[in-house]
Amino acid sequence: MNGGAALTARELYRFYHAGDDETFALRGVSLDIGAGEMVAIMGPSGSGKSTLLSCLAGLDEPDGGSVTVAGKRMTRRPEATRAALRARWIGVLLQSGNLIEHLTVAQNIAFARSLSAGSSSTGSPSQILASVGLAERGSAQPSTLSGGEAARAGIGVAIANDPPILLADEPTAEVDAENERIVLELLRARVAGGGAVLVVTHSSRVADAADRVIVIDDGRIVDG
């Protein structure tokens, strides 16, 4: 995918019920993320940022609106179809739970690669580990990783199939300044290679590294 929108969302709505109360997490959010572009999503806690990322990744279904990935509709498709689209086109880095605890780091990457028959990745797990600075940690269990190592291992899993789109939720929240710099370099490398990167963040350094910043408040885009 060279140029154009890699991922498109149109008029996304998401609401939750708790008893008689109804909370709107998203209120008509529309956006486009282009190939070769890094976009930061910012806003206060509870503004809908993580809900938006989950809907874009097909991990959650919006109550209204649509998401299109590489020209293919993600929303209102069977879960198996959404999972196949995600495995082929989208790498997802969540705030936690990116690594399967009983597998080594290398095994996590190998497992992620096995999920997509259409993978375009030519790198081996060891090459992916080297690309995220973990060449010597392939046999490590996730529980033994530092915060920075875990963040980079999560990126390794997310890019295992060389997806055209990478969605990351607070990828630098638990790391020090040096590891934040390393993570940002990895994200920018994806963009330099023509990938589309969307990052939910509170970090001004991440925002400064982005090509564009979108601000969400109370489920609506208020800037960007």
N, C-alpha and C positions, 0 to 999 in steps of 0.2 A: 504494500500500500504506500504509494508515494503521493503526498499531497492530499488535500481534501479531508473530510471529517472521518476519523477512525471510529468515533463513538458519538452518538447523538441521543439526547434526551429531549422529549417534548412534553411540556405541561404535566410534570410528575406530581402526583398527590399521594400522600401516605398518611393515614390516621390510625390511631389506636384507641381501643375502648377499655376503660377501667370502671366497671359498674355503669353508672349513668353518665360518666364523664367521657368526653371525646377530645383527644389531643391530636392536633394536626402537626405531624413532623415535617411534611413537605407540602407546600402550597403553590402548585403550578410552576415548578422549576424546569427551565429549558436551558440547554447548553450544548455546545459542540466542542469536541476535543480533536484537534488536528494531528495528523501524522507529523513527527518531528517537532512536537510541542510539549512543554511541561507546564501544567496548570496547577496552581495551588488553590485549594478550597479552604477558606478561613471563616471564622465566626466564633461567637461565644459558645460555651458548653451548652448542649441541649438545643442548638440552633437547627439541627437536622443534617449535619455534615456526614456523620457515619451512616445514617439512614440512606442518604443519597448514594454513598459509595456502595452500600449493599444492594440497592436497586439497580445501579449501573452494572454491577457484577452479576446480576441475576441470582443473588443469594436471597433476595427478598423481592416480593412482587408488589409494585405500586398499586394503589387503589384506583388510580386514573393516570392516563398518559402512556407514553411508550418509550422504550429504549431500543436503539438499533446499533448493532455492532458489526462493523465491516459490511454494512449494507444488509445485514440479516437481523430480523426482529427478534429481540430477546424476551420481551414481555408477553405474558399470556401464552406461553408455550409450556408443554409438559416439562417437569423437572429434569427428566433424562435429556431432553433437547437442550435446555438451558445449560446443563452440566457439560454437554458435548461442545456447545459454543464457547463456554468459558474455558474449557481445556484447550481448545484450538486457538482462541484469539486473545484471551485475557489472563494476565498474571495478577494474582491478588495477594497483597501483603496486609494482614490484619494487625490489630494492636497486640493480639496474643493468639496462641493456638496454631501458629504457622508450621510447627514441627511436630511430627508424631513421636511421642516420648520414648517408645521402646525401640525406635530405629536410630541408627547412627546418622550423622549429618549427611554422609554420602548416600546412605540408603534412602533418606528422605528425598534427596534429589532424584535418585533413580526411580523411586516410586512415582514422583510427580511426572517424570518423563513417560512412564508407562501408561499414564491416563489419557494420552493423546496420540491416537494413531496417525494424526495428520501433522505431527510436530515437524517444524522446519529446522529444529536445532541440530547442529552437527557436532557440538561439543560434548565430550564425555563428562560424567559427573566430576571427575578429577579436574578437568579443564574449567568447569563452572566454579568449582571450589576455589581454584587459583584466581579466577576473575574477580571473586569477592574477597580475596585476601585470606582464604581459609585453607590453603593447600595442605597445611599440616594438621588440620582438625577434622578430616573426613571420618575418622573412626571414633570421634567423640560422641558421647550421648548428649542430647539437648540440655539435660539438667546440669552439665558441667560447663556450659558456655557462659561467658560474661554477657552483659547486656549488649555491648557492641557486637560481639561475635554472634549472638542470637539474631540481632537485627540483620546482619550480613548474611547469615545462614537462611533467614526467611526470604531475603531477596534472591538468594541462589535457588530456592525452591520455586519462587514466583516466576523466575526467568528460565526455568529448566527447559521449557519447550520453546524458548525464544519467541514469546508472544508479541504481537504487534502493539498490544495495549497493556500497560501496567497501572494498576490501581493500588495505592498505598495509603493506609490509615495510620497517621501519626508514626511514621517509620523512625523518627529520631527522638521520640518522647522519653525513652529510658536510656539514652546514651550520652556520653560526655562530648565536649566540643570537638575533639579529634575524631571520634567515631561519627559524629554528625557530618563532619567534612567528608569523610570517606563514603558515607551513605549518599551524600549529595553528588559526589563524583560518579558513583555507580548509576544514580538516576539520570544524571546528565549524559552519561555514556549511552544509555538507552535512547535518549533523544537524538544524540549525534548520529546514531545508527538508523534514524528514521522512525523510531518508536514514539508512541503517544503515552505520556505519563501524567496521571492525575494524582495529586497528593493532598490528603486532608491533613491539616497541620495547625498548630498554634505558634510555630516557630517563625520568627522574623527572618532567620537565616535561610530557611527553606523557601519562604516567600520571595526573598531577594534572588534566589537561584532560579525561580520560575520565570517563564516567559510571560505569564499572565496570572493575575490573582482574581479570584471570584469570592466575594464576601456574602455569606448567608446569615440571616438573622430571622428567627421565628419562622423558619421553613421557607423563606423567600430569598431570592437573590436581590441584594440591596446595592451591590456595586460589582462591576466587572462584566 
